[in-house]
Amino acid sequence: MKERYKIMFFLTIILVLIEGGNHMILLGFLILIALVCAMVLTATDLRMMMDMQSLLFLLGAYASIIIGSKGWNDFIYGIKIAFHKEKNADKSKVKDSLSIFNLLSKSSMYIIILAVSVELISILNNLSGPEHIGPIISVLLIIPLYTSIFYLGIINPIIHSLKKAIK
């Protein structure tokens, strides 16, 4: 069983390394999601890995960074360029989009630190009731997982596509 996941992992790495078209971003993202789901299903029930509050926190943090930097239009333009290869793309707009996605990339670690800090405070507040610590720790661990999926599956491939569009 574990050998199958190792083979899937190496196939994912090979597919990411292949310099293909923009469809490789979507394919790489789907394979990443499939790998995470496969590992979760072998370890536990998939419902245990779903935490809507953590997902909303992550999406809200990324949205606040985009809106706070006044880069919503650049963000949308970057997504369009990443998934639709345009030969006449405006280089200055692509560079602006790249700067927004670089900002999201750099902020991913800070989002994890912020979320883990909030959850650690919650753990320390509930030390008297050990039955509450387990669910809090699971939420503490799921936010870095979600952030890693967003970073590796969405943000990083789009950065790669935008860098190729600038060249």
C-alpha positions as CSV (number, residue, x, y, z in Angstrom):
1,M,0.0,0.0,0.0
2,K,2.8,2.5,0.9
3,E,4.7,1.6,-2.3
4,R,1.7,2.9,-4.3
5,Y,1.9,6.3,-2.6
6,K,5.7,6.5,-3.2
7,I,5.1,5.8,-6.9
8,M,2.3,8.5,-7.0
9,F,4.6,10.9,-5.2
10,F,7.5,10.4,-7.7
11,L,5.0,10.7,-10.7
12,T,3.9,14.0,-9.3
13,I,7.4,15.3,-9.0
14,I,8.1,14.2,-12.6
15,L,5.0,15.9,-13.9
16,V,5.8,19.1,-12.1
17,L,9.4,19.1,-13.5
18,I,8.2,18.6,-17.1
19,E,8.0,22.0,-18.8
20,G,4.6,21.6,-20.3
21,G,1.8,24.0,-21.0
22,N,-0.4,25.8,-18.5
23,H,-2.6,22.7,-18.1
24,M,0.3,21.2,-16.1
25,I,-0.6,23.7,-13.3
26,L,-4.1,22.3,-13.0
27,L,-2.9,18.7,-13.4
28,G,-0.2,19.2,-10.7
29,F,-2.8,20.7,-8.3
30,L,-5.2,17.8,-8.9
31,I,-2.5,15.3,-8.3
32,L,-1.5,17.1,-5.1
33,I,-5.1,17.1,-3.8
34,A,-5.4,13.4,-4.7
35,L,-2.2,12.5,-2.8
36,V,-3.3,14.4,0.3
37,C,-6.8,12.7,0.1
38,A,-5.2,9.3,-0.4
39,M,-2.9,9.7,2.6
40,V,-5.8,11.0,4.7
41,L,-8.1,8.2,3.8
42,T,-5.5,5.6,4.7
43,A,-4.9,7.3,8.1
44,T,-8.3,8.5,9.1
45,D,-11.8,9.5,8.0
46,L,-11.8,12.4,5.5
47,R,-14.4,14.3,7.6
48,M,-11.8,14.6,10.3
49,M,-9.6,16.6,8.0
50,M,-12.3,19.2,7.1
51,D,-12.4,22.3,9.2
52,M,-14.4,25.1,7.7
53,Q,-13.3,27.7,10.2
54,S,-9.6,27.1,9.4
55,L,-10.3,27.2,5.7
56,L,-12.2,30.5,6.0
57,F,-9.4,31.9,8.2
58,L,-6.9,31.0,5.5
59,L,-9.0,32.4,2.6
60,G,-9.7,35.5,4.7
61,A,-6.0,36.0,5.4
62,Y,-5.1,35.7,1.7
63,A,-8.0,38.0,0.7
64,S,-7.0,40.6,3.3
65,I,-3.4,40.6,1.9
66,I,-4.7,41.0,-1.7
67,I,-7.2,43.8,-0.8
68,G,-4.8,45.5,1.6
69,S,-2.1,45.7,-1.1
70,K,-4.7,47.1,-3.5
71,G,-3.8,44.4,-5.9
72,W,-7.1,42.7,-6.6
73,N,-7.0,43.5,-10.3
74,D,-3.4,42.3,-10.5
75,F,-4.4,39.1,-8.7
76,I,-7.2,38.4,-11.2
77,Y,-4.9,39.3,-14.2
78,G,-2.2,36.9,-12.9
79,I,-4.7,34.1,-12.7
80,K,-5.9,34.8,-16.2
81,I,-2.3,34.8,-17.5
82,A,-1.4,31.6,-15.6
83,F,-4.2,29.6,-17.1
84,H,-4.6,31.2,-20.5
85,K,-1.4,31.6,-22.4
86,E,-1.6,35.1,-23.9
87,K,1.1,36.0,-26.4
88,N,0.4,39.7,-26.2
89,A,0.4,40.0,-22.4
90,D,1.4,43.4,-21.0
91,K,4.8,42.8,-19.3
92,S,4.2,45.6,-16.7
93,K,0.9,44.1,-15.7
94,V,2.4,40.6,-15.5
95,K,5.2,42.0,-13.2
96,D,2.5,43.6,-11.0
97,S,0.7,40.3,-10.8
98,L,3.9,38.5,-10.0
99,S,4.6,40.9,-7.2
100,I,1.1,40.2,-5.7
101,F,1.7,36.4,-5.9
102,N,5.2,36.8,-4.4
103,L,3.6,38.7,-1.5
104,L,1.2,35.9,-1.0
105,S,4.0,33.4,-1.1
106,K,6.0,35.3,1.5
107,S,3.0,35.8,3.7
108,S,2.1,32.1,3.8
109,M,4.6,31.4,6.6
110,Y,3.2,34.4,8.6
111,I,-0.3,33.1,8.2
112,I,0.8,29.8,9.7
113,I,2.6,31.5,12.6
114,L,-0.5,33.6,13.3
115,A,-2.9,30.6,13.2
116,V,-0.6,28.4,15.4
117,S,-0.2,31.3,17.9
118,V,-4.0,31.6,18.2
119,E,-4.4,27.9,18.7
120,L,-1.6,27.7,21.2
121,I,-3.3,30.4,23.3
122,S,-6.5,28.3,23.1
123,I,-4.6,25.2,24.2
124,L,-3.1,27.1,27.2
125,N,-6.5,28.4,28.2
126,N,-8.0,24.8,28.2
127,L,-5.3,23.0,30.1
128,S,-7.7,22.3,32.9
129,G,-10.0,20.3,30.6
130,P,-7.8,17.8,28.7
131,E,-10.8,16.6,26.7
132,H,-10.7,19.9,24.8
133,I,-7.0,19.8,23.9
134,G,-7.2,17.1,21.3
135,P,-9.6,18.9,18.9
136,I,-7.6,22.2,19.4
137,I,-4.4,20.4,18.4
138,S,-6.1,18.9,15.3
139,V,-7.1,22.4,14.2
140,L,-3.6,23.6,15.0
141,L,-2.1,21.0,12.7
142,I,-4.7,21.4,9.9
143,I,-4.0,25.1,9.2
144,P,-0.4,24.5,8.1
145,L,-1.7,21.6,5.9
146,Y,-4.2,23.9,4.2
147,T,-1.6,26.6,3.8
148,S,0.9,24.2,2.3
149,I,-1.7,22.9,-0.2
150,F,-2.6,26.5,-1.2
151,Y,1.1,27.4,-1.5
152,L,2.3,24.3,-3.3
153,G,-0.8,23.7,-5.4
154,I,-1.9,27.2,-6.4
155,I,0.5,30.1,-5.5
156,N,3.8,28.5,-6.5
157,P,2.7,27.2,-9.9
158,I,1.1,30.5,-10.8
159,I,4.4,32.3,-9.9
160,H,6.2,29.9,-12.2
161,S,3.7,30.6,-15.0
162,L,4.0,34.4,-14.5
163,K,7.8,34.2,-14.6
164,K,7.6,32.3,-17.9
165,A,5.2,34.9,-19.3
166,I,7.7,37.7,-18.5
167,K,10.4,36.0,-20.5
